[in-house]
């Protein structure tokens, strides 16, 4: 069982992100959002019900959950970056240009690009 991703942990971590058109308050993610469309919600619920591991889910569900976890991880890292640089409060007072500058610094410091904030659909 080693190396398998426990489905409950991923679901618990990402449920608010899965359905959100804007999955982050801090970062401007864009692209194929929400990860699960309203018409897919019942299928998503049925497709995760009774499963223990992520790999037991259909590929489209796995993809949505992996993308949601990635969004969560990047946002958490950005929040840590703000905290480490004493910018938590200042960030919300910044204009768009200043925020973009901080986001660019964060991305560079973490070997990420702006493309990391683009969520691709299944055919992209």
GROMACS elastic network, one bead per residue, 0.5 to 0.9 nm:
[ bonds ]
;  ai    aj funct       b0    kb
    1     4     6  0.59474   500
    2     5     6  0.87161   500
    4    53     6  0.64934   500
    4    54     6  0.75010   500
    4    55     6  0.76012   500
    5     8     6  0.89013   500
    5     9     6  0.80448   500
    5    10     6  0.77963   500
    5    52     6  0.86488   500
    5    53     6  0.56095   500
    5    54     6  0.56205   500
    5    55     6  0.75015   500
    6     9     6  0.57240   500
    6    10     6  0.68396   500
    6    11     6  0.89958   500
    6    52     6  0.60416   500
    6    54     6  0.60919   500
    6    55     6  0.89189   500
    7    10     6  0.52893   500
    7    11     6  0.61161   500
    7    12     6  0.84743   500
    7    48     6  0.78550   500
    7    51     6  0.70270   500
    7    52     6  0.56124   500
    7    55     6  0.83725   500
    7    56     6  0.87688   500
    7    57     6  0.88110   500
    8    11     6  0.50955   500
    8    12     6  0.58961   500
    8    13     6  0.84663   500
    8    48     6  0.89905   500
    8    51     6  0.85178   500
    8    52     6  0.71488   500
    8    53     6  0.78733   500
    8    54     6  0.85306   500
    9    12     6  0.51396   500
    9    13     6  0.61535   500
    9    14     6  0.86808   500
   10    13     6  0.51206   500
   10    14     6  0.61205   500
   10    15     6  0.83067   500
   10    54     6  0.80569   500
   10    65     6  0.69406   500
   10    66     6  0.82883   500
   10    68     6  0.87460   500
   10    69     6  0.70149   500
   11    14     6  0.52819   500
   11    15     6  0.55419   500
   11    18     6  0.89474   500
   11    48     6  0.88703   500
   11    65     6  0.73494   500
   11    69     6  0.89999   500
   12    15     6  0.60708   500
   12    16     6  0.88430   500
   13    16     6  0.81357   500
   13    17     6  0.86201   500
   13    68     6  0.86366   500
   13    69     6  0.72444   500
   13    72     6  0.78223   500
   14    17     6  0.52170   500
   14    18     6  0.61952   500
   14    65     6  0.71336   500
   14    68     6  0.57498   500
   14    69     6  0.60854   500
   14    71     6  0.87876   500
   14    72     6  0.70671   500
   15    18     6  0.52463   500
   15    19     6  0.71160   500
   15    20     6  0.89731   500
   15    65     6  0.86998   500
   15    68     6  0.82463   500
   16    19     6  0.60954   500
   16    20     6  0.64423   500
   16    23     6  0.75847   500
   17    20     6  0.51773   500
   17    21     6  0.83249   500
   17    22     6  0.80628   500
   17    24     6  0.78183   500
   17    34     6  0.78769   500
   17    35     6  0.78120   500
   17    68     6  0.58899   500
   17    69     6  0.84388   500
   17    71     6  0.79011   500
   17    72     6  0.77446   500
   18    21     6  0.87133   500
   18    23     6  0.77673   500
   18    33     6  0.84907   500
   18    34     6  0.63463   500
   18    35     6  0.52140   500
   18    36     6  0.57644   500
   18    37     6  0.87307   500
   18    64     6  0.70328   500
   18    65     6  0.72315   500
   18    67     6  0.87064   500
   18    68     6  0.60410   500
   19    22     6  0.88918   500
   19    23     6  0.80591   500
   19    33     6  0.80208   500
   19    34     6  0.52142   500
   19    35     6  0.62563   500
   19    36     6  0.56089   500
   19    37     6  0.69040   500
   19    38     6  0.75582   500
   19    41     6  0.83246   500
   20    23     6  0.50226   500
   20    24     6  0.85446   500
   20    33     6  0.70189   500
   20    34     6  0.50856   500
   20    35     6  0.74927   500
   20    36     6  0.84117   500
   21    30     6  0.86632   500
   21    32     6  0.88104   500
   21    33     6  0.51724   500
   21    35     6  0.80899   500
   22    25     6  0.75095   500
   22    28     6  0.78669   500
   22    29     6  0.71145   500
   22    30     6  0.78378   500
   22    33     6  0.74131   500
   22    34     6  0.75146   500
   23    27     6  0.85249   500
   23    28     6  0.85943   500
   23    29     6  0.71245   500
   23    33     6  0.82073   500
   23    34     6  0.78705   500
   23    68     6  0.84311   500
   23    71     6  0.75834   500
   23    72     6  0.85215   500
   24    27     6  0.56037   500
   24    28     6  0.70267   500
   24    29     6  0.70663   500
   24    71     6  0.78382   500
   24    72     6  0.81632   500
   24    75     6  0.69673   500
   25    28     6  0.78945   500
   25    75     6  0.86813   500
   26    75     6  0.69178   500
   26    78     6  0.78472   500
   26    79     6  0.78270   500
   26    91     6  0.89150   500
   26    92     6  0.89798   500
   27    74     6  0.87334   500
   27    75     6  0.68475   500
   27    78     6  0.81644   500
   27   103     6  0.75627   500
   27   117     6  0.76708   500
   28   117     6  0.67731   500
   28   118     6  0.87172   500
   29    33     6  0.87072   500
   29    71     6  0.80729   500
   29   116     6  0.83422   500
   29   118     6  0.57896   500
   29   119     6  0.69696   500
   30    33     6  0.69026   500
   30   117     6  0.64390   500
   30   118     6  0.50956   500
   30   119     6  0.60046   500
   30   120     6  0.86834   500
   31    34     6  0.86784   500
   31   117     6  0.84149   500
   31   118     6  0.53970   500
   31   120     6  0.58839   500
   31   121     6  0.74504   500
   32    35     6  0.64493   500
   32   118     6  0.81067   500
   32   119     6  0.55359   500
   32   120     6  0.55474   500
   32   121     6  0.51338   500
   32   122     6  0.86920   500
   33    36     6  0.75476   500
   33    37     6  0.78826   500
   33   119     6  0.72914   500
   33   120     6  0.87285   500
   33   121     6  0.84233   500
   34    37     6  0.58457   500
   34    38     6  0.84940   500
   35    63     6  0.88910   500
   35    64     6  0.55707   500
   35    65     6  0.82850   500
   35    67     6  0.78466   500
   35    68     6  0.74932   500
   35   119     6  0.85742   500
   35   121     6  0.83527   500
   36    39     6  0.81041   500
   36    40     6  0.59564   500
   36    41     6  0.64433   500
   36    44     6  0.76070   500
   36    61     6  0.84622   500
   36    64     6  0.69290   500
   37    40     6  0.52218   500
   37    41     6  0.66012   500
   38    41     6  0.53869   500
   38    42     6  0.83651   500
   39    42     6  0.72804   500
   39    43     6  0.81458   500
   40    43     6  0.52092   500
   40    44     6  0.59743   500
   40    45     6  0.86114   500
   41    45     6  0.61414   500
   41    46     6  0.85749   500
   42    45     6  0.50684   500
   42    46     6  0.60810   500
   42    47     6  0.83404   500
   43    46     6  0.50979   500
   43    47     6  0.58191   500
   43    48     6  0.85961   500
   44    48     6  0.62706   500
   44    49     6  0.85490   500
   44    61     6  0.66314   500
   45    48     6  0.53940   500
   45    49     6  0.60212   500
   46    49     6  0.51703   500
   46    50     6  0.84515   500
   47    50     6  0.83843   500
   47    51     6  0.80342   500
   47    57     6  0.61896   500
   47    58     6  0.69609   500
   47    61     6  0.74268   500
   48    51     6  0.56008   500
   48    52     6  0.85042   500
   48    54     6  0.83697   500
   48    56     6  0.83874   500
   48    57     6  0.62745   500
   48    58     6  0.86811   500
   48    61     6  0.79800   500
   49    52     6  0.87822   500
   51    54     6  0.76178   500
   51    56     6  0.63850   500
   51    57     6  0.72379   500
   52    55     6  0.87622   500
   52    56     6  0.73416   500
   53    56     6  0.55789   500
   53    57     6  0.75814   500
   54    57     6  0.56655   500
   54    58     6  0.87748   500
   54    61     6  0.85428   500
   54    62     6  0.62968   500
   54    65     6  0.84683   500
   55    58     6  0.77151   500
   55    59     6  0.81343   500
   55    62     6  0.70191   500
   56    59     6  0.89091   500
   56    62     6  0.86732   500
   57    60     6  0.81631   500
   57    61     6  0.61398   500
   57    62     6  0.61331   500
   58    61     6  0.54329   500
   58    62     6  0.63357   500
   58    63     6  0.87469   500
   59    63     6  0.60551   500
   59    64     6  0.86415   500
   60    63     6  0.50564   500
   60    64     6  0.62396   500
   60    65     6  0.86748   500
   60   122     6  0.78205   500
   61    64     6  0.51475   500
   61    65     6  0.61876   500
   61    66     6  0.85399   500
   62    65     6  0.52191   500
   62    66     6  0.60504   500
   62    67     6  0.85643   500
   63    66     6  0.51759   500
   63    67     6  0.61372   500
   63    68     6  0.85316   500
   63   122     6  0.81638   500
   64    67     6  0.52236   500
   64    68     6  0.61071   500
   64    69     6  0.86318   500
   65    69     6  0.60910   500
   65    70     6  0.85383   500
   66    69     6  0.51230   500
   66    70     6  0.62001   500
   66    71     6  0.87129   500
   67    70     6  0.50267   500
   67    71     6  0.62596   500
   67    72     6  0.86517   500
   67   119     6  0.74507   500
   67   120     6  0.89689   500
   68    71     6  0.50917   500
   68    72     6  0.62160   500
   68    73     6  0.86402   500
   69    73     6  0.60882   500
   69    74     6  0.86230   500
   70    73     6  0.50605   500
   70    74     6  0.61568   500
   70    75     6  0.85240   500
   71    74     6  0.52794   500
   71    75     6  0.61214   500
   71    76     6  0.85545   500
   71   116     6  0.89124   500
   71   117     6  0.80055   500
   71   119     6  0.88353   500
   72    75     6  0.52102   500
   72    76     6  0.60867   500
   72    77     6  0.85871   500
   73    76     6  0.51430   500
   73    77     6  0.61645   500
   73    78     6  0.86160   500
   74    77     6  0.50906   500
   74    78     6  0.61566   500
   74    79     6  0.86574   500
   74   116     6  0.86278   500
   74   117     6  0.87465   500
   75    78     6  0.50005   500
   75    79     6  0.61635   500
   75    80     6  0.85748   500
   76    79     6  0.51156   500
   76    80     6  0.62197   500
   76    81     6  0.86012   500
   77    80     6  0.50315   500
   77    81     6  0.61357   500
   77    82     6  0.86968   500
   77   106     6  0.86964   500
   77   110     6  0.87683   500
   78    82     6  0.62272   500
   78    83     6  0.85784   500
   78   103     6  0.79179   500
   78   106     6  0.66875   500
   78   107     6  0.85091   500
   79    82     6  0.50800   500
   79    83     6  0.61965   500
   79    84     6  0.86107   500
   79    88     6  0.75492   500
   80    84     6  0.60167   500
   80    85     6  0.85038   500
   80    88     6  0.89958   500
   81    84     6  0.51590   500
   81    85     6  0.61813   500
   81    86     6  0.85301   500
   81    87     6  0.82618   500
   81    88     6  0.88793   500
   81   106     6  0.68448   500
   82    85     6  0.52194   500
   82    86     6  0.60042   500
   82    88     6  0.51974   500
   82    89     6  0.87629   500
   82    91     6  0.77240   500
   82   102     6  0.86613   500
   82   106     6  0.87061   500
   83    86     6  0.50211   500
   83    87     6  0.59880   500
   83    88     6  0.55060   500
   84    87     6  0.77272   500
   84    88     6  0.87829   500
   85    88     6  0.80396   500
   86    89     6  0.78214   500
   86    90     6  0.79945   500
   87    91     6  0.55919   500
   87    92     6  0.87988   500
   88    91     6  0.56593   500
   88    92     6  0.75449   500
   89    92     6  0.59155   500
   89    93     6  0.71708   500
   90    93     6  0.51846   500
   90    94     6  0.63846   500
   91    94     6  0.52946   500
   91    95     6  0.85590   500
   91    98     6  0.83229   500
   91    99     6  0.66460   500
   91   102     6  0.84216   500
   92    95     6  0.81797   500
   92    99     6  0.84287   500
   94    97     6  0.78295   500
   94    98     6  0.56170   500
   94    99     6  0.59466   500
   95    98     6  0.54376   500
   95    99     6  0.62497   500
   95   100     6  0.86677   500
   96    99     6  0.50991   500
   96   100     6  0.60785   500
   96   101     6  0.86179   500
   97   100     6  0.51022   500
   97   101     6  0.62979   500
   97   102     6  0.88663   500
   98   101     6  0.50218   500
   98   102     6  0.63989   500
   98   103     6  0.86666   500
   99   102     6  0.51488   500
   99   103     6  0.61272   500
   99   104     6  0.85306   500
  100   103     6  0.50308   500
  100   104     6  0.60435   500
  100   105     6  0.85632   500
  101   104     6  0.51108   500
  101   105     6  0.62254   500
  101   106     6  0.86478   500
  102   105     6  0.50039   500
  102   106     6  0.61110   500
  102   107     6  0.85560   500
  103   106     6  0.50343   500
  103   107     6  0.60916   500
  103   108     6  0.85691   500
  103   114     6  0.88293   500
  104   107     6  0.50973   500
  104   108     6  0.61288   500
  104   109     6  0.85272   500
  104   112     6  0.89843   500
  104   113     6  0.79792   500
  104   114     6  0.75676   500
  105   108     6  0.51937   500
  105   109     6  0.60643   500
  105   110     6  0.85962   500
  106   109     6  0.51234   500
  106   110     6  0.62340   500
  106   111     6  0.86430   500
  106   112     6  0.82187   500
  107   110     6  0.52004   500
  107   111     6  0.61019   500
  107   113     6  0.57972   500
  107   114     6  0.72169   500
  107   116     6  0.84710   500
  108   111     6  0.50537   500
  108   112     6  0.57636   500
  108   113     6  0.68559   500
  109   112     6  0.76385   500
  110   113     6  0.87902   500
  112   115     6  0.78790   500
  112   116     6  0.62746   500
  113   116     6  0.55140   500
  113   117     6  0.78574   500
  114   117     6  0.56112   500
  114   118     6  0.73559   500
  115   118     6  0.51459   500
  115   119     6  0.82854   500
  116   119     6  0.76195   500
  120   123     6  0.77937   500
  120   124     6  0.55800   500
  121   124     6  0.54107   500
